[in-house]
């Protein structure tokens, strides 16, 4: 716990206290921590374990099972490429490969400049507009390899204003 700042420890304890009367509080606690900090490292999981009595193993299992939780900080722009069946058969693998090539990172990684995280997603429910890419919650329909570079530039340029 030495790595966590006092303010962060206080905030995480407050989040845990919000759900003290819930029968199964873990998902709500982790969700609030993810929203607040953008990721849930092991030292935070240990703090939640101490506060709730839920084992670190169980907490780690939940954090690693659900794709919306992260063990590491995410980039400013989170690029999620759907690789569900409909997207996959319409060329989603080529799209994610192009993002990977241009950004110089593999799925699950964050660019060195902290601008982009690339995620491979299971179905995002946008099968009718496959292949779909989601960036910071905005869905881009019928994505193709030739649109990837311009989309990356658009998000790079937004950060320069």
N, C-alpha and C positions, 0 to 999 in steps of 0.2 A: 504494500500500500504506500510505500515511501515515494513512489513515482507520481502518485495522484496529488494534485494540489488540494489544499484544504477546502477551497470553495467547491471543487468538483465532488469531493467526498460528501460535503454537506448537501449538495444538490442531489446526488444519487441516493443518499439516505432519505431525503424528502420525497423523492420519487417512490422509493420502497414503502414509505409510511402512507402514501396515498391509498395504497391497495392492501393495507394490513388486515382489513375485514373481508377481503375477497377469499373465496375458497381456493381458487387457482389463479394467483396473481401474476405468475411469471411472464406470460405474453404481454400483459399490459405494462409491466415494469420495463421489460426489454424494449418494447416499442417506444415508450417515452424516452428512454436513454438513447436509443438510436436516433430519434427525432432531435434530441437536444445536442448530441455530440457527433452524430454521423457514423459512429461505429461503437463496438462493444469489446474492448480488449480484455485479455485474461484477468488483469488486475481489477477491472470493474466487475467482472463475473465473480471474482473472489469476494469482493465487497458485498455484492448482492447475496451471495451464498451466506456470508456471515449474518447479514441483516434478516434474511428470510428463513434460514435453516434448510434451504434447498441445496442439494449437493452441487459442487462445481461441475461434476460430470454431467448432471442433468441439464444444467444451464448451458454448458458448452454444446451439448447435443442439440438443444433447441436453436442456439445461435448459428450452428453450422448447418442445420437441416433447412431452415427457411432462408430463401435467397434474399429477402429484404433486410436481413440482419447482416452485419459485416464485422469481421475481426480487425480490419484495417481501415484507416481513413479512406474515403472515396474522393475522387477528383471533383472539381467544381462542376463539371459536366459529366453526368453518368449516361453512357451510351449503352442501351440494352438492345441487343439484336435477338429477335425471336427466332428460335430454332425448333419451334413446334412443327408438327407434321405438315400443315398447309404451307407455312413459310419455307420450311426446308425443301419441299418439292418444287417450290417456285424460285429457288436459288439463294436462300438465306445464308447458306454456308459460304458462298462466294462473297456475299456482302460483308459478313463478319470478318472474313479473311482480308478483305480490302481495308476495313477499318483497322485491323491489326497491323497490316503492312504500313499504312500511312502514319498511324500513331506510334508504331514501334513497340507495341505491347501486345501481350496475349490476353485472351478473356480472363477476367478475374484480377487483372493488373491495373495499376494507375500510372499514367505518364509521369516522367521525372519532374516536369514543370507543374504537376498537380492540377492540370487543366482537364484531363480526361481519365475516366475509368471505363473500361470495356467489360461488359457483362454479356454472357450468353444466357438467354432466358428460355424457360419452357414456354408453353403457349400463353400469350397475353390477351387472348380473346379477340384478336383482330384478323381472324382467318379470311374474311371476305376481302381484305385489302393487302393480302400477303404479297411479298414478304414485308413485314412491318419492323420498324426500328423505333425505339422510344428513347428520347433524350430529355432528361429532367422532367418527365411526365408528359411531354408532347409526343404524340405518335405521328410518325412519318409513313404514309402508305406506299405500297408498291415500290419499295426501295430497290434501286439497282446499283450495280458496281460503279457505273459512270456518274452517279449522283453523290457518292460518298465524299469525295474530296471537297466539293463545294459546300456540303453540309458541315464538314469539319471546319472549313474556313469561316463559315457564318458564325459558328460558336467561338472561334478564336477571336474574331473581330468584335464580337459583343463584349468581350472582356477588356477591350482597349478603349472603350468610351469613357 
